[in-house]
């Protein structure tokens, strides 16, 4: 029994020590909000007589002041962004970045002893650069209303606070649900705030009956524009195709007409057909002259038909070749 009581007392004593240490080590610190690019000045506001000061960042000694001189203990923490000022015994961290958020402390000791430690909690915020509102809308046939689901999104700071105004109410949070009757509209404003900066955007939504669910990223006017562009593209393509076909037909016809001439029957190609075979009816103005030389003793020209063998042998009864005619 005594052992149990002693162990309980020991546990309670250890817990009490931790609580006391926590109350000393973790006092209430001032929370300072800064934007990216700003500066933080840490001033040792104590009597200057024999003053010694240490500046700490997340428990690591950053800089010291002793015997009226400054010294950078961990210069790699902020590199060239850490400046020291002997006039008011302060250090300044310039060009703050998001990763600089943390706990700073100023530990000082003077002629009369150690002073109360000053704690500063730094919160570095990115600037809110832009705010956008997107939404989905669906038509509820059973209730004859449009149901809108809207959400607000800010660029820059990743954790801002959001608030909505309009539609006869004010709502907190990045999402908002509202209902409108046919042909009704309302204007809504979303504000993004991160304590240091704020941006807002305003949007008007309209309830159109029988509208299907569609995202705000592709609104109705964009759909009409897309359809119009598609129709124009089809018309242009059809026109180009018709012109191409007509050009090819004209080209083929021109080549055919160019080949059909009065001289086409005269072919110097060794494999060309005879004129009698190239003409449909087998006859033309040139067909009196055959392609092959006749082996028979027949008239070869138009004049041979009239005076074929016009030089008969001279006989005793004739005196010249022309007497038969006379």
C-alpha positions as CSV (number, residue, x, y, z in Angstrom):
1,X,0.0,0.0,0.0
2,X,2.8,2.4,0.9
3,X,4.6,1.5,-2.4
4,X,1.4,2.4,-4.4
5,X,1.1,5.7,-2.6
6,X,4.8,6.5,-3.1
7,X,4.5,5.7,-6.9
8,X,1.4,7.9,-7.2
9,X,3.2,10.8,-5.4
10,X,6.1,10.4,-7.8
11,X,3.9,10.5,-10.9
12,X,2.1,13.6,-9.6
13,X,5.4,15.2,-8.8
14,X,6.7,14.6,-12.3
15,X,3.4,15.9,-13.9
16,X,3.6,19.0,-11.7
17,X,7.2,19.7,-12.8
18,X,6.2,19.4,-16.5
19,X,3.3,21.8,-15.9
20,X,5.5,24.3,-14.2
21,X,8.1,24.1,-16.9
22,X,5.5,24.4,-19.6
23,X,4.1,27.5,-18.0
24,X,7.6,29.0,-17.9
25,X,8.7,28.0,-21.3
26,X,5.5,28.5,-23.3
27,X,4.2,31.9,-22.3
28,X,1.6,33.8,-24.3
29,X,3.4,35.2,-27.4
30,X,2.2,37.8,-29.7
31,X,1.1,36.5,-33.1
32,X,2.3,38.6,-35.9
33,X,0.9,38.3,-39.5
34,X,3.1,39.3,-42.4
35,X,2.8,39.0,-46.1
36,X,5.4,37.5,-48.4
37,X,8.1,40.1,-49.0
38,X,7.5,42.1,-45.8
39,X,10.0,42.5,-43.0
40,X,10.0,41.6,-39.3
41,X,11.9,43.7,-36.7
42,X,12.8,42.2,-33.4
43,X,13.8,44.9,-30.9
44,X,15.4,44.3,-27.5
45,X,13.4,47.0,-25.5
46,X,15.5,46.8,-22.3
47,X,17.8,49.1,-20.4
48,X,21.0,49.4,-22.2
49,X,23.3,49.2,-19.2
50,X,25.5,46.1,-19.5
51,X,22.8,44.5,-21.7
52,X,23.3,41.1,-23.3
53,X,20.8,39.8,-25.7
54,X,20.1,36.5,-27.7
55,X,17.7,36.3,-30.6
56,X,16.4,32.8,-31.2
57,X,14.4,31.2,-34.1
58,X,12.6,28.0,-33.3
59,X,14.9,27.5,-30.4
60,X,18.2,28.1,-32.3
61,X,20.3,31.1,-31.5
62,X,20.2,33.4,-34.4
63,X,22.3,36.4,-33.2
64,X,23.8,37.9,-30.1
65,X,24.6,41.3,-28.6
66,X,27.4,41.6,-26.1
67,X,29.7,44.4,-25.1
68,X,28.0,46.7,-27.5
69,X,28.7,44.5,-30.4
70,X,26.5,42.3,-32.7
71,X,27.3,38.8,-33.8
72,X,25.6,36.5,-36.2
73,X,25.6,33.0,-34.7
74,X,23.7,31.2,-37.5
75,X,24.0,33.4,-40.6
76,X,22.9,30.6,-42.9
77,X,19.4,30.7,-41.4
78,X,18.4,33.9,-43.2
79,X,21.6,34.5,-45.2
80,X,21.8,38.1,-46.3
81,X,18.3,38.9,-45.2
82,X,19.3,39.3,-41.6
83,X,20.2,42.9,-40.7
84,X,21.3,44.3,-37.3
85,X,20.8,47.8,-35.9
86,X,22.9,49.1,-33.0
87,X,20.8,52.2,-32.5
88,X,17.8,50.4,-31.0
89,X,19.5,47.0,-30.5
90,X,17.3,45.1,-32.9
91,X,17.6,42.5,-35.7
92,X,15.5,42.6,-38.8
93,X,14.5,39.8,-41.1
94,X,13.7,41.2,-44.6
95,X,12.0,39.7,-47.7
96,X,10.0,37.2,-45.7
97,X,9.1,33.9,-47.2
98,X,6.4,31.4,-46.4
99,X,8.9,29.0,-44.8
100,X,10.0,31.8,-42.4
101,X,6.8,31.2,-40.3
102,X,7.8,30.1,-36.8
103,X,8.6,31.2,-33.3
104,X,11.0,34.0,-32.4
105,X,12.2,34.8,-28.9
106,X,14.4,37.5,-27.3
107,X,16.3,36.5,-24.2
108,X,18.0,39.4,-22.4
109,X,20.0,39.9,-19.3
110,X,21.2,43.2,-17.7
111,X,22.9,44.6,-14.7
112,X,20.0,43.7,-12.4
113,X,19.5,40.2,-13.8
114,X,17.6,38.4,-16.5
115,X,14.6,40.1,-18.0
116,X,11.4,38.4,-19.1
117,X,11.7,36.6,-22.4
118,X,9.7,38.0,-25.3
119,X,8.0,35.5,-27.6
120,X,6.7,36.4,-31.1
121,X,4.9,33.9,-33.3
122,X,5.3,34.8,-37.0
123,X,2.7,33.8,-39.6
124,X,3.8,34.6,-43.2
125,X,0.9,34.6,-45.7
126,X,0.9,34.7,-49.5
127,X,-1.1,37.5,-51.1
128,X,-4.5,36.6,-52.4
129,X,-4.0,37.3,-56.1
130,X,-7.4,36.2,-57.6
131,X,-10.8,34.8,-56.7
132,X,-13.0,32.7,-59.0
133,X,-16.6,31.4,-58.7
134,X,-17.7,28.2,-60.3
135,X,-21.0,26.4,-60.1
136,X,-23.2,23.5,-61.2
137,X,-26.9,23.9,-61.9
138,X,-29.6,21.2,-62.2
139,X,-33.3,21.4,-62.8
140,X,-35.6,19.7,-60.3
141,X,-38.7,18.8,-62.2
142,X,-40.6,17.7,-59.1
143,X,-40.1,21.0,-57.3
144,X,-40.0,23.2,-60.4
145,X,-36.8,24.9,-59.3
146,X,-33.1,25.2,-60.2
147,X,-30.6,24.0,-57.7
148,X,-27.3,25.8,-57.8
149,X,-24.1,24.5,-56.1
150,X,-21.4,27.2,-56.1
151,X,-17.9,27.2,-54.8
152,X,-15.2,29.9,-54.4
153,X,-11.5,29.4,-55.1
154,X,-8.7,31.8,-54.4
155,X,-5.2,31.7,-55.8
156,X,-2.2,32.7,-53.8
157,X,-2.8,31.8,-50.1
158,X,-3.9,28.2,-49.8
159,X,-5.9,28.6,-46.6
160,X,-7.9,31.8,-46.7
161,X,-11.3,32.3,-45.1
162,X,-14.4,32.7,-47.4
163,X,-17.6,34.5,-47.0
164,X,-20.7,34.9,-49.3
165,X,-23.0,37.9,-49.6
166,X,-26.2,38.2,-51.7
167,X,-29.4,36.1,-52.1
168,X,-30.7,37.7,-48.9
169,X,-28.2,36.0,-46.7
170,X,-24.5,35.9,-45.6
171,X,-22.7,32.6,-45.5
172,X,-19.3,31.5,-44.4
173,X,-17.3,28.8,-46.2
174,X,-16.1,28.3,-49.8
175,X,-19.3,26.4,-50.8
176,X,-22.8,27.6,-51.2
177,X,-26.1,26.0,-52.2
178,X,-29.2,28.0,-53.4
179,X,-32.5,27.4,-55.2
180,X,-34.2,29.7,-57.7
181,X,-37.5,29.5,-59.6
182,X,-37.8,29.6,-63.4
183,X,-36.5,32.8,-64.9
184,X,-35.3,34.1,-61.5
185,X,-31.7,35.4,-61.0
186,X,-29.5,36.5,-58.2
187,X,-26.1,38.2,-57.8
188,X,-23.6,36.7,-55.3
189,X,-20.2,37.9,-54.1
190,X,-17.5,35.7,-52.6
191,X,-14.7,37.3,-50.5
192,X,-11.4,35.5,-49.7
193,X,-9.5,36.9,-46.7
194,X,-6.3,35.8,-45.1
195,X,-6.1,38.5,-42.4
196,X,-3.4,40.4,-44.4
197,X,-5.1,40.7,-47.8
198,X,-8.5,40.2,-49.3
199,X,-10.1,39.8,-52.7
200,X,-13.6,39.2,-53.9
201,X,-15.6,38.3,-57.1
202,X,-19.3,38.8,-58.0
203,X,-21.3,36.5,-60.3
204,X,-25.0,36.5,-61.4
205,X,-26.8,33.2,-62.0
206,X,-30.1,32.7,-63.8
207,X,-32.5,29.8,-63.6
208,X,-33.4,28.4,-67.0
209,X,-36.2,25.8,-67.1
210,X,-35.2,22.3,-68.1
211,X,-31.5,23.1,-68.1
212,X,-29.4,20.0,-67.7
213,X,-26.6,19.8,-65.1
214,X,-23.5,21.4,-66.5
215,X,-20.4,23.0,-65.0
216,X,-19.9,26.8,-65.0
217,X,-16.6,26.3,-66.8
218,X,-18.6,25.7,-70.0
219,X,-21.5,28.2,-69.9
220,X,-24.4,28.3,-72.4
221,X,-22.9,31.1,-74.6
222,X,-19.7,29.1,-75.0
223,X,-21.7,26.1,-76.2
224,X,-23.5,28.3,-78.8
225,X,-20.1,29.6,-80.0
226,X,-18.7,26.1,-80.3
227,X,-21.7,25.0,-82.4
228,X,-21.4,28.0,-84.7
229,X,-17.7,27.3,-85.2
230,X,-18.5,23.7,-86.0
231,X,-21.1,24.6,-88.6
232,X,-18.7,27.1,-90.3
233,X,-15.9,24.5,-90.4
234,X,-18.3,22.0,-92.1
235,X,-19.3,24.5,-94.7
236,X,-15.7,25.4,-95.5
237,X,-14.7,21.8,-95.8
238,X,-17.7,21.0,-98.0
239,X,-16.9,24.0,-100.3
240,X,-13.2,23.0,-100.5
241,X,-14.2,19.4,-101.4
242,X,-16.6,20.5,-104.1
243,X,-14.0,22.8,-105.7
244,X,-11.4,20.0,-105.7
245,X,-13.8,17.5,-107.3
246,X,-14.8,20.1,-110.0
247,X,-11.2,20.8,-110.7
248,X,-10.3,17.2,-111.2
249,X,-13.3,16.7,-113.5
250,X,-12.4,19.7,-115.6
251,X,-8.8,18.5,-115.8
252,X,-9.8,15.0,-117.0
253,X,-12.2,16.4,-119.6
254,X,-9.6,18.9,-120.9
255,X,-7.1,16.1,-121.3
256,X,-9.7,14.0,-123.2
257,X,-10.7,16.9,-125.5
258,X,-7.1,17.7,-126.2
259,X,-6.5,14.2,-127.4
260,X,-9.4,14.2,-129.9
261,X,-8.1,16.2,-132.9
262,X,-8.1,15.8,-136.7
263,X,-4.4,14.7,-136.3
264,X,-5.0,12.1,-133.7
265,X,-5.2,9.3,-136.4
266,X,-1.7,10.1,-137.4
267,X,0.4,8.3,-134.7
268,X,4.1,8.0,-134.8
269,X,4.2,5.4,-132.0
270,X,5.4,2.1,-133.2
271,X,2.6,0.3,-131.4
272,X,-0.2,2.6,-132.7
273,X,-3.1,1.1,-134.5
274,X,-4.0,1.6,-138.2
275,X,-6.2,4.5,-139.1
276,X,-8.9,2.0,-140.3
277,X,-9.0,0.5,-136.9
278,X,-8.9,3.8,-134.9
279,X,-12.0,5.2,-136.7
280,X,-15.3,3.9,-135.5
281,X,-16.8,3.4,-139.0
282,X,-13.5,2.4,-140.5
283,X,-13.5,5.3,-142.9
284,X,-12.3,8.9,-142.9
285,X,-11.1,11.5,-145.5
286,X,-7.7,9.9,-145.2
287,X,-8.7,6.3,-145.6
288,X,-8.2,6.3,-149.4
289,X,-4.6,5.9,-148.5
290,X,-4.3,2.6,-146.9
291,X,-1.9,1.9,-144.1
292,X,-0.3,-1.0,-146.0
293,X,0.9,-1.1,-149.5
294,X,-1.3,-3.1,-151.7
295,X,0.2,-6.1,-153.4
296,X,-2.3,-6.1,-156.2
297,X,-2.0,-4.1,-159.4
298,X,-4.7,-1.7,-158.4
299,X,-4.9,2.1,-158.6
300,X,-2.9,3.7,-155.9
301,X,-4.2,7.2,-156.2
302,X,-7.2,9.2,-157.4
303,X,-5.5,9.8,-160.7
304,X,-4.7,6.1,-161.3
305,X,-8.4,5.3,-161.3
306,X,-9.0,7.7,-164.2
307,X,-5.9,7.0,-166.3
308,X,-4.8,3.6,-165.1
309,X,-2.3,2.1,-167.6
310,X,-2.6,5.3,-169.7
311,X,0.5,4.4,-171.7
312,X,-0.5,1.4,-173.9
313,X,1.9,-0.1,-176.3
314,X,2.0,1.6,-179.6
315,X,0.6,-0.6,-182.3
316,X,0.7,-0.3,-186.1
317,X,-2.9,1.1,-186.0
318,X,-2.1,3.9,-183.5
319,X,0.3,6.6,-183.9
320,X,0.3,7.9,-180.2
321,X,-0.9,6.8,-176.8
322,X,-3.7,9.4,-176.9
323,X,-5.4,8.1,-180.1
324,X,-7.7,5.8,-178.1
325,X,-9.2,8.7,-176.3
326,X,-9.7,10.7,-179.5
